[in-house]
Structures are given as C-alpha cells and as structure tokens.
Amino acid sequence: MKTLTFAPTQQSLYLAEKYGYDEWMVNRFLHYVPKAKDMMERMQRPVKRYIRTNTLKTTSPRLVARLESKNFELKKTVLADVFEINGNNASISIGATTEYLLGHYYIQDISSCIAVEALDIKRNQAVLDMASAPGGKTTLIAQKMDNTGSIVAIESNPIRMKSLAFNLSRCGVINTALYRLDATACASLNLSFDRILLDAPCSGEGVIWKDATRKTSRTPDDISQCSFAQKKLLEAGLQALKPGGTIVYSTCSFAPEENEYVVNSILNKFDVKVQPLQFGTEGLTAFGSKAFSKELKSTVRLYPHIHNSMGFYVAKLRKNT
C-alpha cells in the first residue's frame, strides 16, 4: 500500500527545521500523535533506560540491593520486575556490572516488556517468537514460563542469531529451540502454538529517541515495504496459532500503515478478536480517509512524552477457530 503523506504546512515546516526531521514525517505526526510537538521536544532529552530482573537467576529485592550498593538509583515502574535507571553515580555502566554479565538482569525498554506482558504467558505452554533476536523478549517469555514448556525462537539473520544464543545462555534459558528461518515459513515447522509473539521488523520511527539518524534516514517507501512484509508475517503466525490461542503483534513504529492498517487487514481474513490491553493510549480507528474497525481502539500505542518509553504499538489477538 502507498504511504499517506500530506502537503507541507507552516507548522510542519517549522517543527521539521527546529528538531531536524524530514518534513513529511513531522506532518504525519501532527495528524495522529497526541501533542506531537511535546513528543519531539521530549526526544531531545536523555533517553530513559530500564532494566528487567531475570527471575530465573535472582529476585528483584536482591538485585535492587546489589545495584544500589554500587550507587545505581532504581525506580519502580508499572511492571513488577522492571525498573527505571533513575540515576547513576556508579563508576561503571549498567551494562558492565557483574550482575549483568551473570544474567541477573536484561537492559530492555519497558515497551518491550509490555508487549510480552500482553501475551498472558502460562507455564508449560508452547510459544513461538517469530523475530526473536537479540533475545530480550524471548528471555522474558522463558522466565514467565519458569523455563517450563517450550519456546521456538526464529531468527533469519545469522549474525543476530549469535547475539540471541548468547543472551539465552547468559540468562539461563533452557526451554528454547532456535531456528534460522524466514518467519513467513513458520508453518513448515509443522507445529502449532498456544502463544505467538510477532515483534515485527519495522521502519523504527519509535526508536528515534535513541537513534536520531532515523529522523531523516527513512522514506515513505520504507513504511510501505515494511507494511507489506508485516501483513505476510502476521498471516503466517495466525496459521500456526492454535484455536483459542493468542498472538501479540507489535512494532517500534508510529506509522499507522505498520500498525492499525496491518491488524485491520487480517480481521476479515481470520476468525480473530482484538483483546483489550492494560497499558497505553488506545489505537487509531481512522487515518486520513481510511477508517478502521472499531476493534482497533483496543490496541495500544506507547509514546515517549506520555509513557516514558520508546514509541511502540501493541495488538493482542485471540484466534477463535
């Protein structure tokens, strides 16, 4: 599908110049991001950093005590085992502590943790992670399962596969099989799953906060290409999902074409129901002249200036038959 763009306005031209974006991107933000100027201003400031306790190896009280003894300041969040790095007077970085190297925690944005939270993981389930490297979400799934059941983690890139294997090992994950595979071919495994996570490859607008090059390195065509690939991936995942099972679709993009458009496109192709989510701003039900199903209100968007997270989109779908 063609990415929707709008004619430049005085406001979009001014904000694009002030914050260093391509104008077309800012203009789109003004059409669907609440208080878009506030978001761009927020992303000029230092990035919020989060860690997630790996409960396969320790507990949050023990981890907090050890890190605070090293002069890290941790702040509780809406998720029990996720902490904001509120200050750092330590002589080492959060990614170089003994505890990190031992796998006692994972450095992971809270938005990623919220996507896994939406899966409603149970012990002894069969779970598919369709785009798993570098392993943050896979290791969180494993700890929620307490290393029971089975996880199939798919990654097509051999270089990224190495980082995935390393992080699973560091975090003590033993219930996961790795497959180097194009995720659209997941049906070739001849397996079916209770839960599936598709954190889909995307244009990455939502990570501008930590990668300012994305303000000008993306084009409308990039969004269109991602949207096409994401639909194929979501359809493949739904085919591998058991009736009554749950698939969570997420991206780190603001673009409606990669989010609501994708989910809306499969509602008439599969017997699925959008499930409500606890955290985030409700999804869009229209963009430009395109109207979406009212069910899309139950999907959620996360914004840096509202949720102190990377930009993220999450949709939870239950397959009926």
Secondary structure by P-SEA (a helix, b strand, c coil): cbbbbbcccaaaaaaaaaacccaaaaaaaaacccaaaaaaaaaacbbbbbbbbccccccaaaaaaaaaaabbbbbbcccccccccccccccccccccccccccccccccaaaaaaaaacccccbbbbbbccccccaaaaaaaaaacccbbbbbbbccaaaaaaaaaaaaaaccccbbbbbccccccccccccccbbbccccccccccccccccccccccaaaaaaaaaaaaaaaaaaaaaccccbbbbbbbccccccccaaaaaaaccccbbbbbbbccccbbbcccccccccccccccccccccccccccbbbbbbbbcc
